[in-house]
Amino acid sequence: DNKTDLTEQLTIITWNACTLTGKTDDLADTLTRQVIDIALIQETTKKSQNIKLQDIRKDRLNNQGGGTAILIKRSIKHHEINTTPQNQIETAAIQVKTKHGPINIISTYNPPQK
């Protein structure tokens, strides 16, 4: 398989996007320039254009707003972790395989209470 174990370093960012619509080109450029391995994104708002990374998405199905995603380089060994919904908290999770053992990485969005 073409995926490799991680070495000693992993670069991760988190970003509350307030929607990915119209921002995917800038996001992809930033991820490339900053050499980001994994991006945790909150408030994706809906399924949007493809970004040239593998993604794990938890979009809201019946409401606007919210949603969370994890973007990860295709070369990084990982698998999605199924999460149980907790109240209104939205979560996407993965487990990344490293030489030192697995690491769980979670993107969470807790919407404001109305």
PELINPE-V7789 format. One record per helix or strand. SS is the DSSP state (h for helix, s for strand). FROM is the first residue (numbers start at 1). LEN is the number of residues. If there is no record, write none. Layout:
BEGIN
ss=SS from=FROM len=LEN
ss=SS from=FROM len=LEN
END
This chain:
BEGIN
ss=s from=4 len=1
ss=s from=6 len=1
ss=s from=12 len=5
ss=h from=24 len=10
ss=s from=38 len=5
ss=s from=54 len=5
ss=s from=68 len=5
ss=s from=76 len=1
ss=s from=78 len=4
ss=s from=86 len=1
ss=s from=89 len=10
ss=s from=101 len=9
END
